[in-house]
Amino acid sequence: MEWELWRRDDDGAVEWLFIPVDYADRPDLLGDADWQLDWTVEAPGWNAACTARNEYLGWEPYRPMLRDDGTPYPEDESYQGP
């Protein structure tokens, strides 16, 4: 699955939008705003995509929510969009 990282600058504040390419509400989210495509990544699900996104942006490592046994929630591994 391909994910896109969109960016817009609003009066000096940077906004980010991270969504799958085929997300049904994608046109509504991008709307008429001045979003610019910043980066794309292939990842099987939300956790992998967010891990790659944080590395790309130089942010601290992404930490998924974990179950009591320390493993990621399966639904997050295959999550298809916001």
C-alpha positions as a printed NumPy array, in Angstrom:
array([[  0.   ,   0.   ,   0.   ],
       [  1.235,   3.469,  -0.852],
       [  0.994,   6.307,   1.667],
       [  1.36 ,  10.042,   1.024],
       [  2.637,  12.795,   3.272],
       [  1.144,  16.161,   2.413],
       [  2.318,  19.507,   3.783],
       [  0.978,  23.023,   3.883],
       [  2.248,  26.182,   5.512],
       [ -0.394,  28.296,   7.179],
       [  0.906,  31.618,   8.472],
       [  4.247,  30.079,   9.42 ],
       [  2.749,  26.941,  10.983],
       [  3.353,  23.676,   9.146],
       [  0.479,  21.216,   8.903],
       [  0.952,  17.566,   7.913],
       [ -1.544,  15.101,   6.483],
       [ -0.541,  11.427,   6.184],
       [ -2.975,   9.194,   4.294],
       [ -3.104,   6.156,   2.031],
       [ -3.244,   6.962,  -1.686],
       [ -6.515,   5.093,  -2.156],
       [ -8.285,   6.493,   0.933],
       [-11.896,   7.216,  -0.054],
       [-12.099,  10.6  ,   1.721],
       [ -8.768,  11.786,   0.332],
       [-10.276,  14.482,  -1.96 ],
       [-12.33 ,  15.868,   0.929],
       [ -9.323,  15.968,   3.25 ],
       [ -7.148,  17.775,   0.734],
       [-10.015,  20.074,  -0.288],
       [ -9.116,  23.364,  -1.867],
       [ -6.243,  24.029,   0.529],
       [ -2.708,  24.573,  -0.66 ],
       [ -1.481,  21.085,   0.186],
       [  1.764,  20.001,  -1.48 ],
       [  2.82 ,  16.389,  -1.781],
       [  6.031,  16.052,   0.223],
       [  6.793,  12.311,   0.245],
       [  5.405,   8.838,  -0.468],
       [  6.183,   5.431,   1.012],
       [  5.131,   1.814,   0.455],
       [  4.077,   0.097,   3.69 ],
       [  1.706,  -2.754,   4.547],
       [ -0.154,  -0.896,   7.3  ],
       [ -0.362,   2.031,   9.67 ],
       [  2.469,   1.061,  12.05 ],
       [  5.039,   0.499,   9.304],
       [  3.938,   3.639,   7.469],
       [  4.183,   5.8  ,  10.604],
       [  7.577,   4.329,  11.453],
       [  8.863,   5.31 ,   7.997],
       [  7.208,   8.745,   8.201],
       [  8.849,   9.565,  11.526],
       [ 12.247,   8.46 ,  10.212],
       [ 11.789,  10.6  ,   7.093],
       [ 10.856,  13.693,   9.12 ],
       [ 13.594,  13.145,  11.687],
       [ 11.057,  12.763,  14.474],
       [ 11.481,  10.438,  17.427],
       [ 10.707,   6.786,  16.656],
       [  7.032,   5.963,  16.186],
       [  5.658,   3.959,  19.084],
       [  2.485,   2.029,  18.282],
       [ -0.042,   1.289,  20.983],
       [  0.673,  -2.192,  22.297],
       [ -1.463,  -4.904,  23.829],
       [ -0.739,  -6.215,  27.333],
       [  1.553,  -8.868,  25.845],
       [  3.702,  -6.168,  24.198],
       [  2.628,  -6.871,  20.613],
       [  0.938,  -4.335,  18.316],
       [ -2.794,  -4.533,  17.824],
       [ -3.456,  -6.551,  14.632],
       [ -5.971,  -3.992,  13.383],
       [ -3.246,  -1.322,  13.465],
       [ -0.92 ,  -3.483,  11.403],
       [ -3.421,  -3.534,   8.535],
       [ -5.12 ,  -0.164,   9.144],
       [ -6.094,   1.399,   5.821],
       [ -6.591,   5.065,   6.683],
       [ -7.525,   7.782,   9.166]])
